[in-house]
């Protein structure tokens, strides 16, 4: 709880104030400040996200829940400039048609709900969304109806101020 964290922080500050020349105390001071900042940030996120009651209809998926949380934080006015969500399962070396259809459907439905929420907030013009992967894929299908790791790495950019289209060479 916040009161317990504050008490702990005060105790650590007292130890630091008495032992400023000890290098171990400097490390302790750094760690205690990081911990306190994390606790305060966590409390602020909880406070902001409890207040927001969006009216967008999010699908029941892990990605949609993550995007809904980001929408709540944006609506709450947090100063965060970059949020990160994750959708795994794209590492398909075999029979990828079905899994990719499902994953891209989940992505599309989640992004649609997210931007619907942002539009109702009046924040859609302030937010740019980008997809990326930690590795590329081969363009050509392998013998098991999948794709292996390679150099092709398409990115999607979403936002109400984006001029749509395909950019770069196919």
HULINDA-V694230 format. One record per pair of residues at least 24 apart in sequence whose ideal C-beta (glycine too) atoms are under 8 Angstrom apart, sorted by the first residue. I is the first residue (numbers start at 1). J is the second residue. D is the distance in Angstrom with one decimal. If there is no record, write none. Layout:
i | j | d
I | J | D
I | J | D
//
This chain:
i | j | d
2 | 39 | 7.1
2 | 43 | 5.5
5 | 35 | 7.8
5 | 36 | 6.7
5 | 39 | 4.4
8 | 32 | 7.9
9 | 35 | 7.8
9 | 36 | 4.7
44 | 78 | 7.2
45 | 73 | 6.4
45 | 78 | 7.1
47 | 76 | 7.9
48 | 72 | 6.7
48 | 73 | 6.1
48 | 75 | 7.9
48 | 76 | 3.0
48 | 77 | 7.4
48 | 78 | 6.1
49 | 73 | 6.4
49 | 76 | 6.7
51 | 76 | 6.5
52 | 76 | 6.0
54 | 117 | 4.8
54 | 120 | 6.8
54 | 121 | 7.4
55 | 117 | 7.8
55 | 120 | 5.9
56 | 113 | 5.1
56 | 114 | 7.5
56 | 116 | 4.5
56 | 117 | 3.6
56 | 120 | 6.4
57 | 113 | 6.3
57 | 116 | 7.6
58 | 110 | 7.4
58 | 113 | 4.4
58 | 114 | 7.9
58 | 117 | 7.7
59 | 106 | 7.5
59 | 109 | 4.6
59 | 110 | 6.6
59 | 113 | 6.4
61 | 106 | 5.0
61 | 109 | 7.1
61 | 110 | 6.2
62 | 87 | 7.4
63 | 87 | 4.6
63 | 106 | 5.6
63 | 107 | 6.7
63 | 110 | 4.3
64 | 106 | 7.6
64 | 109 | 6.8
64 | 110 | 4.3
64 | 113 | 5.9
64 | 114 | 7.8
67 | 110 | 5.1
67 | 111 | 7.3
67 | 113 | 6.9
67 | 114 | 4.1
68 | 113 | 7.4
68 | 114 | 7.4
68 | 117 | 7.2
70 | 114 | 7.3
71 | 114 | 5.9
71 | 117 | 4.3
71 | 118 | 6.2
71 | 121 | 7.2
74 | 118 | 6.9
74 | 121 | 7.0
74 | 123 | 5.4
74 | 126 | 7.9
74 | 127 | 6.7
75 | 121 | 5.0
75 | 123 | 7.0
90 | 133 | 6.6
92 | 146 | 5.0
92 | 147 | 7.0
93 | 142 | 6.9
93 | 144 | 6.7
93 | 146 | 4.4
93 | 147 | 7.3
93 | 148 | 5.9
94 | 142 | 7.7
94 | 144 | 3.8
94 | 145 | 6.2
94 | 146 | 4.2
95 | 144 | 6.8
95 | 145 | 5.1
95 | 146 | 6.3
96 | 145 | 6.6
96 | 146 | 4.5
96 | 147 | 6.4
97 | 145 | 6.7
107 | 131 | 7.3
111 | 158 | 5.6
115 | 158 | 6.9
115 | 160 | 7.1
119 | 160 | 7.3
124 | 159 | 7.6
124 | 160 | 4.5
125 | 160 | 5.4
125 | 161 | 5.9
127 | 159 | 6.3
128 | 157 | 6.8
128 | 158 | 7.3
128 | 159 | 4.3
128 | 161 | 7.6
128 | 162 | 7.4
129 | 157 | 7.2
129 | 158 | 4.1
129 | 159 | 6.2
130 | 155 | 6.2
130 | 156 | 7.1
130 | 157 | 5.3
130 | 158 | 7.5
131 | 155 | 5.9
131 | 156 | 4.5
//
